[in-house]
């Protein structure tokens, strides 16, 4: 992974010192809150419902054990003992005191972490496939490119005050775990004629106007990436709307002007900017690729894994759901669920963070990943170590066997924390998970992605959930809309709104009816919810959601 050099360390120290002085001026009254707002947003600090919130960047979701332990320290020393992992592979602290934030930033800097560009109308934290560098299906590890983009975009003078926030995601695998088609720019590594490059997608995004991105380039050589990104950003910066913040995202620009017109403008800008790149970006990329070299995988028998799998039903259940195939023989990718039934999705205590750090250091080549699905990944674990690792996870409430199942729910903080939210997300996620645990059905249901947002901004990605839930305010009462058939993968699709919303008391029974109907409708145990919805259409699922309406219509 990337390690900070002297320049990085000095740059971050200077930025933190500047913000420390700004905080002091806010506390002594020299700055009003309005004057302080743009300064704090440049450093990832929000003002939420109850307190300030600090959002820390975890670039492309990659951490080492020292960094995870430092995140635990922040939670324990300056917050309430936990942190919340988000759908942008960040971590949020919901209760810091303003006077403590500079100390928190200095502590992050000690281990090569920061909160720069986790907020504001700039290029946000670059996200990537949480299996990057571990899965056999990828063309190449995309994280060196993500790090190149991070360094290029940090404090880029042209793109610090865009019309709106700007999000980039990259994947190196055919199966898209990074939701690239729902980003302002999505990059998919492809190979053409023996040369590695990118399919470039623009204009994706969720929120109040959800759109799937459009391909602007089928193949972009790797050497052309940064000037091409600059071209896209420059066109957006000049052409994008600034008269209405709800229409200021690049997706609206693409929609209003058409992809062909935007492509012509980008290609013209690219021709001008390409000459300004001397090739130093490719020299840096070569250094980064060396920094992200695969660990020295060991060769050892896997008898202990097979023995535990054959004899321990709990271990077998966990292995079946929480392990994925690794590119190296004898290894597995381990997903640690932060979705124990009834708990807050994405939350981890300081003690749990330290446990995961210890496991990464002991068994996982000192590497962890944060997924956009709010779980933690140990990407490189030898199978012979899995029984011991699982035993430790059980001791600390981290061995829930539900990755990809109905209780593995994405949920934004909702009205429990967020000043923008119009409804609660966390309690609904907890109730759904608890209910299906009571029914003992989730393993029978199989892969099913429920995503919940507490407002139209869609931080919970509800538009691309197989079942999406959007919480809204209807005359002071929480109301939950259901969307069906969304997909965040390489076959991305926006879910279809099913009909009228449900009250907080009605939404969990409605989801239960929907899932039970699916079990009756599927043509085999292997047919997933999304496949059944695609085959049958919305009608039988809407009938399950609204039985009285359909009975009256009949």
Order of alpha helices (4+ residues) and beta strands (2+ residues): alpha-alpha-beta-beta-beta-alpha-beta-beta-alpha-beta-alpha-beta-beta-beta-beta-alpha-alpha-alpha-alpha-alpha-alpha-beta-beta-beta-alpha-beta-beta-alpha-beta-alpha-alpha-beta-beta-beta-beta-beta-alpha-alpha-alpha-alpha
